[in-house]
Amino acid sequence: MSLPRSLSASGKGGVFFLHGGDEYRKAVAASTLVEQYADSATRDFNLDVLRGSETSVERLASVISTPPMMADWRVVLVKEAEALASSPAARKVVLETAGRPPRGLVLILQATVPKQSRAKFYKDLARIAQAAEFKPVPADAIPAWLVSWAKGELGATIEIEAAQALAGAAGTDLGVLTQEVRKLAEMVGPDRPVDLDAVRKGGLHLPQQDRWAWFDLVGSRQIDAAVRGLPVLLAQGETAVGLVIGLSTTLLRIGVAIEGGVPALQDSLPPYQRFLTRRITGQARRWTRADLARALYGLRRLDQLLKASAISDEVLLEEWLLGLQVRRRGSAGAA
């Protein structure tokens, strides 16, 4: 895995603070740092893995202060480092070490900061240590993330439709999904893309209606197909609220493409999603500004109705979809 720029790759060691809600990428970054610094020949002597919820301050201080043996670096990985925040003595040890790391020390603090925490300890640590925050990849962005991850980490190509089907079948756990992509890439062999057929042959039970493909149907204004796929999605366990969130993202991106073109759209997308620019701009050509504004207004009204109306979610969603179809035909007739 390529480390974030905020984590030094120059081999200078020191204290690394890995935090955020994405447990998979955080753990992979920690493992990458261990591999980078811990000499395999002397690892038994120079690698300590602790848990903040189980270790004492005395043990932590002792391990940190122990110099490397027959190697350049001593690596200390502390998982659940957020548990150290409750101890003034532990906070002092960690911050003093981050401020003046002993020569030859690599201290990796892997933490999940409590939501809405305002603890000064985390802010100070993020300021003086080499810090990186690993925010969770939004569920609707996972297929695009998989495409970029496969290219960057494996040198393999997985088509977006295959990534969407895989996420629909295996869920949103990045650890599970990356393992599946590895297996599929090995199955198809080098220089061949992982396509939808490969995912089918991989033995996974694919959903009848891919949620991401469904959002593309709406974005492309293939309303009849979207209406047919709606009850299938809901039967598979999708929620109306989740679909509204996904639809909002789809339409807002189309709006950015309409108003600002390719440059604005690329600026609004995370790096791992920028390859979707052509697809989104293609969808944008099917919308006028007025149609998009009405669709977004209707989506807001739909969200309110879903929370307050006794009408079924499917009926409300279908009504919104059919409204798009009626407006499009009306626009075509006027033209």
Salt bridges, closest charged atoms under 4 A:
ASP22 OD2 - ARG25 NE 2.78
GLU23 OE2 - LYS26 NZ 3.31
GLU35 OE2 - ARG43 NH1 3.10
ASP48 OD1 - ARG59 NH2 3.62
ASP48 OD2 - ARG74 NH2 2.47
GLU80 OE2 - ARG51 NH1 2.94
ASP124 OD2 - LYS120 NZ 2.74
ASP124 OD1 - ARG127 NH2 3.40
ASP140 OD1 - ARG211 NH1 1.95
GLU161 OE2 - ARG279 NH2 2.75
GLU180 OE2 - LYS183 NZ 3.26
ASP197 OD2 - LYS201 NZ 3.09
ASP216 OD2 - ARG279 NH1 2.80
GLU238 OE2 - ARG211 NE 2.95
GLU259 OE2 - ARG289 NE 2.72
ASP291 OD2 - ARG221 NH1 3.20
ASP291 OD1 - ARG294 NH2 2.53
ASP303 OD2 - LYS307 NZ 3.11
